[in-house]
Amino acid sequence: MQLPDEQLRAGHIPADLYRQIPPGTDVRKVVIVQEAPRSYKGPIVLTLVIATASVVVLLVIAFVAQIVAASAVAVLSATGGLSYTINRASKKRALPPSRVRSKHRRFK
């Protein structure tokens, strides 16, 4: 019985607590109440819930903004105020004239 918890479970009263008991008290009727160890489950769960909720709120805001933008483009293009086209032309670019090789080679 080295630890105070073991002493209390065995019914022994440590000396520092024994000195605090008022004189004339029946020691056999003394109940020592220990504070429960702190649980970190609540704060951890709360942090996870807040993080998850903030991610969900950001995703909903992004989704709503995308729908609003698509609706605005659809309404403006239907009224003739805006048109949006996708150009899928080939990606080949013509070389500038300074980079084009001449058909004739110069000999030295």
One Martini backbone bead per residue (centre of mass of N, CA, C, O) as a GRO file, in nm:
protein
  108
    1MET     BB    1   0.072   0.054   0.030
    2GLN     BB    2   0.178   0.337  -0.127
    3LEU     BB    3  -0.074   0.465  -0.216
    4PRO     BB    4  -0.339   0.662  -0.126
    5ASP     BB    5  -0.559   0.495  -0.266
    6GLU     BB    6  -0.495   0.227  -0.124
    7GLN     BB    7  -0.541   0.329   0.163
    8LEU     BB    8  -0.839   0.413   0.130
    9ARG     BB    9  -0.946   0.134   0.035
   10ALA     BB   10  -0.841  -0.004   0.317
   11GLY     BB   11  -0.923   0.232   0.551
   12HIS     BB   12  -0.706   0.435   0.564
   13ILE     BB   13  -0.576   0.724   0.728
   14PRO     BB   14  -0.406   0.972   0.662
   15ALA     BB   15  -0.229   1.195   0.848
   16ASP     BB   16  -0.328   1.463   0.715
   17LEU     BB   17  -0.634   1.387   0.751
   18TYR     BB   18  -0.637   1.320   1.057
   19ARG     BB   19  -0.573   1.619   1.150
   20GLN     BB   20  -0.856   1.738   1.027
   21ILE     BB   21  -1.005   1.596   1.236
   22PRO     BB   22  -1.211   1.643   1.472
   23PRO     BB   23  -1.245   1.619   1.789
   24GLY     BB   24  -1.458   1.336   1.870
   25THR     BB   25  -1.448   1.167   1.618
   26ASP     BB   26  -1.560   0.895   1.450
   27VAL     BB   27  -1.352   0.717   1.243
   28ARG     BB   28  -1.556   0.491   1.139
   29LYS     BB   29  -1.755   0.739   1.007
   30VAL     BB   30  -1.556   0.823   0.801
   31VAL     BB   31  -1.573   0.988   0.480
   32ILE     BB   32  -1.383   0.968   0.186
   33VAL     BB   33  -1.370   1.194  -0.083
   34GLN     BB   34  -1.295   1.161  -0.414
   35GLU     BB   35  -1.176   1.288  -0.691
   36ALA     BB   36  -1.232   1.262  -1.003
   37PRO     BB   37  -1.101   1.207  -1.282
   38ARG     BB   38  -1.032   1.361  -1.559
   39SER     BB   39  -1.223   1.412  -1.851
   40TYR     BB   40  -1.157   1.437  -2.218
   41LYS     BB   41  -1.405   1.361  -2.394
   42GLY     BB   42  -1.575   1.619  -2.420
   43PRO     BB   43  -1.368   1.821  -2.554
   44ILE     BB   44  -1.305   1.640  -2.797
   45VAL     BB   45  -1.589   1.616  -2.913
   46LEU     BB   46  -1.640   1.919  -2.942
   47THR     BB   47  -1.410   1.974  -3.142
   48LEU     BB   48  -1.509   1.779  -3.365
   49VAL     BB   49  -1.785   1.910  -3.408
   50ILE     BB   50  -1.684   2.192  -3.488
   51ALA     BB   51  -1.509   2.107  -3.728
   52THR     BB   52  -1.731   1.965  -3.891
   53ALA     BB   53  -1.930   2.203  -3.907
   54SER     BB   54  -1.739   2.400  -4.058
   55VAL     BB   55  -1.704   2.227  -4.310
   56VAL     BB   56  -2.002   2.209  -4.386
   57VAL     BB   57  -2.053   2.511  -4.415
   58LEU     BB   58  -1.844   2.560  -4.641
   59LEU     BB   59  -1.971   2.364  -4.846
   60VAL     BB   60  -2.246   2.503  -4.865
   61ILE     BB   61  -2.144   2.778  -4.956
   62ALA     BB   62  -2.008   2.677  -5.217
   63PHE     BB   63  -2.260   2.550  -5.343
   64VAL     BB   64  -2.437   2.805  -5.347
   65ALA     BB   65  -2.243   2.982  -5.514
   66GLN     BB   66  -2.252   2.803  -5.765
   67ILE     BB   67  -2.556   2.823  -5.818
   68VAL     BB   68  -2.572   3.130  -5.840
   69ALA     BB   69  -2.374   3.161  -6.077
   70ALA     BB   70  -2.525   2.977  -6.277
   71SER     BB   71  -2.789   3.137  -6.271
   72ALA     BB   72  -2.678   3.408  -6.366
   73VAL     BB   73  -2.574   3.308  -6.640
   74ALA     BB   74  -2.845   3.199  -6.743
   75VAL     BB   75  -3.006   3.462  -6.728
   76LEU     BB   76  -2.814   3.645  -6.896
   77SER     BB   77  -2.816   3.463  -7.153
   78ALA     BB   78  -3.128   3.468  -7.199
   79THR     BB   79  -3.130   3.798  -7.223
   80GLY     BB   80  -2.843   3.882  -7.373
   81GLY     BB   81  -2.614   3.994  -7.164
   82LEU     BB   82  -2.467   3.699  -7.176
   83SER     BB   83  -2.183   3.512  -7.292
   84TYR     BB   84  -2.062   3.166  -7.285
   85THR     BB   85  -1.763   3.028  -7.413
   86ILE     BB   86  -1.598   2.740  -7.542
   87ASN     BB   87  -1.268   2.700  -7.651
   88ARG     BB   88  -1.160   2.403  -7.857
   89ALA     BB   89  -0.904   2.455  -7.976
   90SER     BB   90  -0.617   2.404  -8.073
   91LYS     BB   91  -0.283   2.406  -7.921
   92LYS     BB   92  -0.151   2.515  -8.162
   93ARG     BB   93   0.128   2.713  -8.237
   94ALA     BB   94   0.267   2.964  -8.389
   95LEU     BB   95   0.554   3.069  -8.496
   96PRO     BB   96   0.753   3.303  -8.504
   97PRO     BB   97   0.930   3.447  -8.755
   98SER     BB   98   1.215   3.419  -8.606
   99ARG     BB   99   1.180   3.083  -8.576
  100VAL     BB  100   1.174   3.032  -8.865
  101ARG     BB  101   1.295   2.837  -9.105
  102SER     BB  102   1.484   2.827  -9.362
  103LYS     BB  103   1.522   2.670  -9.669
  104HIS     BB  104   1.797   2.807  -9.661
  105ARG     BB  105   2.130   2.745  -9.635
  106ARG     BB  106   2.422   2.843  -9.492
  107PHE     BB  107   2.746   2.869  -9.610
  108LYS     BB  108   3.103   2.883  -9.521
   0.00000   0.00000   0.00000
